[in-house]
Amino acid sequence: MGLMRKLGHSADLVNGMSQRLGVDQAARMARDPEREARRQMQMVTRCAGCHEQVACGALQAENDHLSACPSYCENKASFELPETQV
């Protein structure tokens, strides 16, 4: 898989996980666009290096909502940040 394709797939997984966890990415972006853009890119980059992308994709395909981020997620800490710290 080429780099751009890998990053695109990783961005889809990050966005999908955000939706399933109920994380309002648009609100985060509106509060601080520069900081949030950097954070999003860091999350996509961490996801691209993850060895559990197949499991993550399957988990997302089977669930419209998740109450918690899976333990293997490289972005678990970012997804669990309280809104006040984002």
N, C-alpha and C positions, 0 to 999 in steps of 0.2 A: 504494500500500500504506500503510495506517495505521501510526502509530508503534508501537502495541502489537503489531500483527502483524509488523512489521519486526523489533522486538526479540525476539519469540518465534522467528522464523525464524533470527535471528542466534544466539540461545542454542542452538538445535538444531544449527547449524553448528559452533559452538564445542565443544559436547558431542560431536558426531560426530567432529570432528578429534581431540579428546582421546582418545576410544576408539581410533581408528585408529593413533594414535601411542603408545598404551599408557600414557598419563598417568593415574595413579590420583587422580582428583579427590576421591574420598571420603576417601582418606588425607590429602590436603592439607587438606581441610575439617576433618577431625578434629584435626589438629595446631594449627590457629589459625583458628577459625571466622570471627572478625571480619575478619581480614586477607584470608582467602581469599574471603569474600563480596565484599569491595571489589575484589579482583583479578578475580574472575569478572565482576562488573558492568563493570569497565573493559574486559575482553576482549570482552564482548558489545557494548559501545558502539563499540569499534574495529571490530569485525566489521560492525556496522550501517552504518558509514561506508565500508566497502570496496566497490570497484567490480568485484570479482572473485567475487561471491557465486555467480553462475551456474556459473562454472568450478569453484569449490570444491564446490558441490553435486554437479556431475557427477563430479568426482574422488572424492568420498566414495561416490557411487552405484556406481562401478566398482571400488572397493577396500575390502576389509574391514580391511586393515592397510597402514600407510605407515611406511617407515623414516625419513622426514624430512618436515618441514613444507614445503609449497610456498613458493617464494621470494616469491610475491606476497602471502602471508598477512600481514595487519596484526598478527597475534599471534605471529608466528614467534619473536621473542625470548622471549616468555612461555612458549611451548611448549618451548623449548630450555633453560630454566633447569634446572640440576641440582636434584634433590630437596632437597639440603641448603640451597639458597638460597630455597626456596619457603616 
